[in-house]
Amino acid sequence: MIKKIMVSQPKPANDKSPYYDLEKKYGVEFVFRPFIKVEGLTAKEFRQQKVSILSHTAVVFTSRHAINNYFKLAKELRLTIPEDMKYFCVTETISLYIQKYVQYRKRKIFFGNTGKIDDLLRTMVKHKNEKFLVPLSSVHNDDIKDKLDAKGLNHTECVMYRTISNDFTQEEVDKFDCDMLIFSTPTGVEYLTKAFPNVKRSNLKFGAFGPATGKAIEKAGLKPSLVGGTKENPSMFSALENFLKKEQKAK
């Protein structure tokens, strides 16, 4: 019986989050506890990559972390970002976050609808003359690079931030009483199996944000009970609702 679910993300900013609707509807409790935290590179570390931010005419943002650290580094390096810089974001939500740093002008901000780089590429190829900068985490694969190469786009990838484990205290380990864990990233799965080496022998159930995280759960020798971001469950909330419905029926 699922009563308490830990989500490896920060607590929602407002009380209108669908998580709270699910709590009321199914009598479960959600606790929010990020397994990893993001740390920006220093200006000195960034310079070692020998990448010139201002020699690019467009930036590709895949997350809020990328936006935060792009503008943080620009400030540390005392760079003035040109007003005509173009920004390409994988979702509208990420694009709106740019307002924290620059005046939002639709003529220079573009976004995809699915959250996937393939969708954004359709817009990027219409701007083939741009020189794209792609800020990334220290933990990344070559998917974006390969896809931009395939379209013949001029681009540079660079690391602007790193993900590090947000360690559990011994007290947190001792008092852990959740019935289910929802992972938001593959890195979180890797970290948890180190923090809780006996997790395979527990009765814990697992969920994943996206197929890649679902595969990471399987790779760790565990079984995902639900995966959001699929055809069957387009969002994490639909995946959770369907799972909790089945749990209720099985009572």
Buried (B, 14 or more C-beta within 10 A) or exposed (E): EBEEBBBBBEEBEEEEBBBEEBBEEBEBEBEBBBBBEBEBBEBEEBEEEEBEBEEBBBBBBBBBBBBBBBBBBBEBEEEEBEEEBBBBBBBBEBBEBBEEBBEBEEEBBBBBEEBBBEBBBEEBEEBEEBEBBBBBBEBBEEEBBEBBEEEEBEBBBBBBBBBBBBEBEEEEEEEBEBBBBBBBBBBBBBBBBEBBEEBEEEEBBBBBBBEBBBBBBEEBEBEBBBBBBBEEBEEBBBBBBEBBEEBEEEE
